């Protein structure tokens, strides 16, 4: 099973099902410290995904009232610039 999936499973087992980090770590054969890190990382990823969903909804709402994206940025436009 993929490590990212394990992280999310650990997150759900801990936050939704109430299992301790130690019990999950024993199940997945890693240290409790590593389990804590996995749960933290999964939580960040979940919050980031939720934020992206909210941003997409806001973008669609703005487009519905007439706002449109500006010209896409293109790295080729900056070839002759000195940075």
C-alpha positions in Angstrom: 0.0 0.0 0.0 1.2 3.5 -0.8 2.7 5.5 2.1 0.4 8.5 1.4 -2.6 6.3 1.7 -1.2 5.0 5.1 -0.9 8.5 6.3 -4.5 9.3 5.5 -5.7 6.0 7.0 -3.7 6.9 10.2 -5.3 10.3 10.2 -8.8 8.9 10.0 -8.1 6.2 12.6 -6.8 8.8 15.0 -9.1 11.8 14.4 -12.3 10.1 13.4 -12.2 6.7 15.1 -10.3 7.7 18.2 -7.4 5.3 18.1 -4.2 6.4 19.8 -1.1 7.2 17.9 0.7 4.5 19.7 -1.8 1.8 18.7 -1.8 3.0 15.1 2.0 3.0 15.1 2.1 -0.5 16.4 -0.4 -1.6 13.7 1.7 0.0 10.9 5.0 -1.0 12.4 6.5 2.5 12.8 7.5 4.6 15.8 4.8 6.7 17.6 6.9 9.8 16.7 6.7 8.9 13.1 3.0 8.3 13.4 2.5 11.7 14.9 4.4 13.2 11.9 2.2 11.2 9.5 -1.0 12.4 11.1 0.3 16.0 11.1 1.2 15.8 7.4 -2.1 14.3 6.5 -3.9 17.0 8.3 -2.0 19.7 6.5 -2.7 18.0 3.1 -6.4 17.7 3.9 -6.6 21.4 4.9 -4.7 22.4 1.8 -7.1 20.4 -0.4 -10.1 21.9 1.3 -8.6 25.4 0.8 -8.1 24.6 -2.9 -11.8 23.5 -3.2 -12.8 26.8 -1.6 -10.6 28.8 -3.9 -12.0 27.1 -7.0 -15.5 27.8 -5.8 -14.6 31.5 -5.3 -13.0 31.7 -8.7 -16.1 30.3 -10.3 -18.3 32.7 -8.4 -16.2 35.6 -9.5 -16.3 34.5 -13.1 -20.1 34.2 -12.9 -20.3 37.9 -12.0 -18.0 38.9 -14.9 -14.4 38.7 -13.7 -12.0 36.9 -16.0 -8.5 35.7 -15.6 -5.8 38.0 -17.0 -3.3 37.0 -19.6 -1.5 33.9 -18.5 2.1 34.5 -17.4 4.7 33.1 -19.8 8.3 32.6 -18.9 9.3 33.3 -22.5 8.1 36.9 -21.9 11.0 37.3 -19.4 13.9 36.0 -21.5 15.4 39.4 -22.2 14.9 40.8 -18.7 17.7 41.0 -16.2 16.9 39.6 -12.8 
